[in-house]
Structure formats: structure tokens, C-alpha cells
């Protein structure tokens, strides 16, 4: 029974005591905040953070999921009072100033509920040692009759406060905090839009960088490969034209070499084009293209593909290259013995997961590590973000490694 009462009242009393300590610190710092808050942006931002910490603590005590925080205080210059009073988060967090007012009676109840029973037992046992120095229920104890009457009464009152009153006060306080400091719906929508804009800005910058790197790669491949082949082809044809009359056999040999060079140039050009949009996607679709990648992989690959429906071309290409890059990374770096690939449609999104049983330790980085790992995953991330997708990498040391990608198809 006592353990049940303590399990109810102990956390409640602790919650209220901590709230009192924070409200006391707020009360002490209040004159400084009032005098200098308009001039020091950090003080008003700290008040917003205090309000959010109170919301988190209240939600935690009530066993709720993490409460929606107030958006951060608006950035402003020193002495910018206009921005200060336009800041909705700051105005809402001013309600924290009510904490010192309501916390005194709550603190008294919390302390009495915790120390009331132990002090009653001590007073009952020790009142005779120093007669008149012990008190029970606020009355001085001068006889065993008072001790044996008021002592159990104080224990019962204390246990009642601990088991029922203190938890009720703590819950009421937590609910009041969540209600009073709750951001408005407009604030939440604005914060979500700002976060979305920030995410899109980052993904756009990444997509632009990735696109630029891809263009440079294509230009380098064309310059170093196909263009060199075409220049050599033109020179051979020119030499064959000059020697046609004097040495027909040599000219014929040069033309044969030129034909072989033309075929090689076409092969290299097709290879460059495949990196832009693989023809196999147009010929066999995403399922057939991924099946071909799995068939060419030197490791055993298990494919689990559900009904995908209609998938946009950009999403098909991104998914194809994610699988291709993943299989390449696994083959080169993972020391895996098996690969699992899962495709499925989840509403308006395409879900893709590639899992291997290798050594793990994969990380997304702009530059390759000493083992040549990381940059390929960085390119995959940019390719996914470029079409507003999301990629998660889980690769603990020792494995397994899982790459999960969600691509919008709407």
C-alpha cells in the first residue's frame, strides 16, 4: 500500500519541487529581464526556451508524446522593440511569469506530503526528550495522549496528500502549462512552412551541386572518350582519302580501322547515355531493370517487389541508380554474402530498401574514406533529395547495412 502511494506521489512531488526551483530562478532573474530584456535578444530567446522546457516536462509527466514547441524567438537587433512585441512566441512565453505566483501553495503541499509522515513518527518518538519542542498537526506535543492522537492523524493526512492531492495538483499544473504555453495553429503552420522551405533550400542546393557534378562527369566522359575517338576517326578517314590513289590497300585498312573506331565511339556514347537515363528502363520498366541489376550482381540477391503501379520516369531513374550504386558499394566494400532488395508502393510513395549482411560501418560523406567508401552514398542522397525524396542509412559496425528510400510518385 505504501509503495503504491509513493509510486503515485513521489514523482508528482518531485515534478512540483523542480518546477518551484525553476520558478524561483525565474523570479530572481525577473528584474534583470524586465530592465534589459528589450536590449538583449538572448534574454527574450531564453524565456522562449524556458517555456518550451516547461512544455516538455509537462508532457513527459503526463506520459504524452513530445509536445509541440513554441517556434524560436525572432532574430532581432539590440533594442529592436518593434520586432520584440511582434514575436508571438515571446508574447506566449510571458505566461511563464505566472509560475512564481502559483508555485508557493503547490510547493507547500508537495513538501508536506513527503516529509509529513516521517516527521510525525520522529515527533511521536522524541517528544519526551525535549518536551515542548516537537509539534504534530501544528500543535506542540506535551503529553503521550497528544502524541498518540495527533501523530497517526498527521501520518494519515500526509499519506492522503502524497497519494491523491499531490498527483492531482501535479497533473493540473502540467495540463495548465500545456494549455497556456501551447503555440497557436498559425504559429505551428508557419514553423512547418519555414522548416519545409529550409529543407527544400538545402535539397535544391544539393540537387544543383549534384547536377553540376553530373554535367561535369558527362562532359569529361565525352571529352576524354567519345570526342577522342571521333577525332581519331576523322584523322584516319583523312589519311585514307589522301592515300586512296597511291596505296588502295593501305587506304582500305585505314577505313577498316575507322569503322572499328566508329563502333567503339558509338559504344562509349551509349555508355554515357545510359548514365543519364538507362535505356533498359524504357525497354523493360523498373522491375525488369532492377531484375537485370540483381542478375548481374556477383552476390546472391533476393528481390521482393510488390505492385508498383505507375511510377514517374524521374522516380524510376532515381530508384534504378540507388539500386545500382548500392549493389556496387556492397560488392566492393561490404564483404557481404547476401543482399535483399524490397520494392513496394505505399500510397503515393515508392518505398525501396536494400539490405546486406556485410561488415557495416557505411557513412554518407562528400569525399571517400581511405577504403573508398562514402561518396557514392552522398551522390545517392543528392539524387533522392533532388526529387523531394528521403533516404535513411543504418549501418552499425558489424552490420547489417540498410539503405531505405522513399520517393514521391504523386
Buried (B, 14 or more C-beta within 10 A) or exposed (E): EEEEBBEBBBBBBBBBBEBBEBBBEBBEBEEEBEEEBBEBBEBBBBBBBBBBEBBBBBBBBBEEEEBBBBBBBBEBEEEBEEBBEEBBBBEBBEBBBEBBEBBEEBBEBBBBBBBBBEBBEEBBEEBEEEEEEBBBBEEEBEEEEBBEBBBBEBBEBBBBBBBBBBBEBBBEBBEBBBEBBBBEEEBBEBBEEEEEEEEEEEBEEBBEBBEEEBEEEBEEBBEEBBBBBBEBBEEBBEBBEEBBEEEEEEBEBBBEBBEEBBEBBEEBBEEBEEEEBBEBBEEBBBBEBBBBBBEEBEBEBEBEBEEBEEBBEBBBBBBBBBBBBBBEBBBEBBEBEBBBBBBBBEEEBBBBBBBBBBBBBBEBEEEEEEEEBBBBBBBBBBBBBBBBBBBEBBBEEEBBBBBBBBBBBE
